[in-house]
Amino acid sequence: MQPRNMSMSGVVDLAAVKAAGEAKQKAEQDRARAAQGDGAPGPSGLVIDVGEADFEAEVLQRSAEVPVVIDFWAEWCEPCKQLSPVLERLTQEYAGRLLLAKIDVDQNQMLMQQFGVQGIPAVFAVVAGQALPLFQGAAPEQQIRATLDQLVQVAEQRFGITGLQGVPQEGEAEQPAEPQAPEDPVLAAAQQALDSGDLPGAIQAYRNKLADEPANVEAKVGLAMAELLSRVQDMDARQVRKDAADRPEDVAAQLKVADLDMAGGHVEDAFGRLVDTVRRTAGEDRDAARVRLLELFEVIGPEDPRVVTARAALARALF
């Protein structure tokens, strides 16, 4: 059977990520161990055997920080023996942008029933606590890779989930820490512009940096902050809040208040307003609220526990 095109519709509701704070704490512990010399999770840690006892911790909670692909298999299944090695190898190639959880259906009948698995091999994904059916049966590697590419893209664009950082590919030796690089002149200029209130200059400088290095975290955070400050600098806060209260259906008004809350340090209020707006709107209005929420995630960083909680709430609102 050929893989179906992955869709964000028809999601199996596994409930939102539970105890997202615990996932955040686990990630912090991993980073602490890395700082002590244990290094980032090795390639072998990207492929794990999961059962009913640890499904919540290893799949649901971890899906708040990285997409988790699930391979339902059994020892007696010949197609599984063809598919599983391909999934494992591709998981290593993605180097932390996804994890692979292998579930033996003979030992985990409840999970098999919960996902509605009719035959194996069957492959699902869990992103931000939501399960997505990917495909059933062995499939050509090219189609599997395309499906995984789409999964990674959806996780990042819809939920701001970018996966684990610093995971070496299989066979790649972990390099010793390099001396700190000299200050980047473009980022230094952008920060100086931001500090001096030259918001257009800061925005342009950060955009220039991202044009050369799209994954530069410091530039992403700086750009998000500069754009936020640019949006709120000329706002009449009292009028903006009155407009939003008088016209709760006006999405643009809600976005402005969320920006004011964020700029004022009321992070949970900003996130909550935008999640509520996503929940009760549709079409372009819903997408505008979702995109603004992802932009505000960048302001404080994807690993902040408030972002983890809001991301799970966004997942519930979308589905």
N, C-alpha and C positions, 0 to 999 in steps of 0.2 A: 504494500500500500504506500502510495506516495505521500510525502508530508503535505499537510494542509498549510495554506498561507496563514501565518500567525495573525490573530486578530485580538484586539482588546475587548471585543464584545463576547458575550457568552462565557463570562468568567465564572469559574467555580468559586463560590464564596467560602473561604476558609476562615473568615473573620479577620479583623485587622491585626497587625502585628501586636502580639502581647508582650508586655514588659520590654518595650523598645529601649528603655533606659538600661536594662541589663545588657542588651546587645552593644550599646554605646560603651558600657563599662568594660565588656570583654575586649572591644577594639582597643580601648585605652591600655588594658593590660598587655595585649599583644605588642603595642608600640613600646611599652615600658620594657618588655623583655628584649625587644629589638635594640633598644638603646643600651641595654646591658650586655649586648654582644650576641644574643640568641639569633638575631637576624629576623628578616621578614618570614612569613609562612612559606615553607618550601613548596616545590611543585607537588609533592605527594599529598600535602594538605589541601589541595584543590579538588581532590577526588576522595569522597568519604562514603563509608557504608552507614546507612541510617535505618533505624527501626522506629517502632511506635513509641518507645520510651524516650528517645531523644529527638523526635521529629520537630517538636516545638522549638527547642533550643538551636538545633543545627540547621533547620530549614526556615521556619517562620521568622524567628528573631533575626537570623543572619540575612534574610531577604530584605531587611531594611537598609543594608549597606552594600549588598551585592546580589545580582540575579542568581537564583539557584535553579539549575536544571535537574530534573528528577528522571532517572532511568529505572523503570519498573522491569525487572528481569527475573529469571529463574535458572537454576543450574541445568535443567533438562531442555531449555529452550535453545534450539540451534540458531534461529535468527538473532537471538540475544548475543550469542557468541560472536556474531559478525558485527553487530552494531556497537556493543559496549566498548571495544578497543578503539573504535573511531571516535566516539564521544570523549573517551579519556584523553586521547591524543590531542583532539581539538581544544579541550579544556586547558591543557598545558599551554597550548599556543596562545590562548587568550590571556594568559599571564595575570590572572586576578580579576579580570573583568566579568567573570562568572565562576560559579562553583558547580560541581557535579555531585549529586547525592544519589547513590545507588541503593535501591530498595528491593530486597528479595521478596517476591510476592508470596512464596510458600510460608515465610515466617512472619509476614505482615499483612494478613488478610484484611484487617480493618482499614488500613491505609488504601489498599487496592479498591475496596468498596467505596471509601470516601471520595476517591477521585473518579469513580465510575469506570474503572479500567475493564474493558471487555476482552482484551487479548494483549499478549506481550510479544515483542517489546513494545512498550508505550512510553512516550516521552512528554513530560510536562515541564513547566517552569513556574517558579513562585517569585513574584516581584512585589515588594512592599506588602507582604501578607496575602496577596491575591494569586490564585493559581490560573495558569493559562495552558490550555492543551496545545501542544506543538505538533506531534505526529505519532502515528502508530505503525509498527513494522520497520524492517530494515530499509534503509534509503541510501541513495548515492551520496557520497561525501560532499559533493558540490552543493546539493540541495540542503544538507544538514548545515553546512557552513553559512549558507544564505539565511537560513532560519535563525541561527545563532547571532548573526550580524544584526538581524532585525530586532531580536530580543534585546541585545545590548543597546541599540539605538532607542527603543521604546523606553527602557529603564532610565536612560539618561534624560531624554527629552520630556517624558511625562512625569517622572518622579525625581529627577535630579540624582539618580543613583549611578555612580561612576565606577563602583567596584573597589576592590582592595588595591592598595598602592604598594609598590616596591617588591612585588612577587617575581622572582626570577623564573625564566622559562626552564623547562626540563633540560638538564645537561649544562645549564649556564652557571658558571661559578659566581658565587656572591662576591662582589668586589669590596675591598676594604674602604672605609670612609675616606673620601677625598678631602683635601683642604678646602676650607670655605672659599667659594669663588668671590672675586671682587664685585663690588656693587655694580649692578646693571645701570648704565647711564640713562636708558630710556625709562626704566621704572623709577629711578631717582628723580628724573625731571617730572614725571607724572605725579609723584608724591609731593614734590615741592609745589607744583601747580595746585594740587588739591589743598595743601596746607595754607597756601596764600589766598585761596578763594577763587582761583582761576579755573572754574569748573569746565568751561569749554576746552581749555588747554589740557586739563587733566584727562578728560574723556577722550580727546583725540590721541593723546600720548598712550593711554592704555589700549585703545583700539589699534594703534600702530604696532604695539607689542604683541597683541593677540593675532594680528595678521601674520606675523612671523612665527609666533609660537602659540597656536590655538589652545594648547593645554596648560598654559602658564597660570598657576593658581593665584599667584599674587596679583597678576594683571586682571584676572576675572573678578576677584574680590574688590580691587581698586575701582574697576569700571562700574561694578554694581553700586558701590558707595557713591561715586561721583555722579552717576545718573540719578540716584535717589535724591541727593542733595540738590541737583539741578531742578528736579521736578517740584521740590517743596519750597525752594528759596523765595518765590514770589507769592506763595499762597497766603490767603487770609484765613488763618486757622479757624476762627469762629464761624465765618461764612461757609467754609468747606464742611464743617461738622453739621451745621444747620441744614445745608443742602442734602447731605447724606441722610439725616434724620427725617427730613420732609419727603424725600424721594428714595425710599429703600429699594425700589426696583431699578434705579439709575446706577448701572454698573460703574460708569466713569466716576460718579460721586463716591462710590464705595472704595474704588481704587485710590482716590486722593486721600481719603481718611486713613486707609491702610498705610500709605506712604508717610503721612504725618505721624502716625503711631510708631512706625519703624524708626523714623528719624529722631523721635523723642525717646526712644529706648523702650517703648511698650511693645516688645516683640510678640508676646503671646496674643495681645489684642489684634495686632496687624494680621498675624497668621489666622487667627480665629475668624476675623471678618472675611478674609478672602476664601477660606474653606467654606464658610456659610454661603458666600456668593456663588461659588462653584456648585454647591449642593442644590440651589434653587433656580439656577439658570440653565440655558441650553445654547447650542450653536456658538456663534461668534462671541456672545457675551460670556459664556462659560469659558471659552478658550482664552479670552482676554484676562479673566480672573486667574486662571490656572497659570498662564505665562508670567503674570506679575508675581504670583506666589513663588514660582521658581526663581525669578530674578531676586526676590528678597531673601530666599535661601542663600544665595551667593554672598549677600552682604555679611552674614555672620558665619558662613562656612557650613558645608554639608554634614560635618560630624558633631555639630552642636546638638545637645539632647533636645532642644526645642524644635530644631529642624527635623530630627528623627520622628518626634511625636506628630508634628504637623504633616510630615510626609505620609505617615500612616493614616491620618485623618483625611488627607487628600485622596488617598486610595479608596477609602470608604465612600467619600462623596462622589467620586467618579463612577463607582459601580454599585 
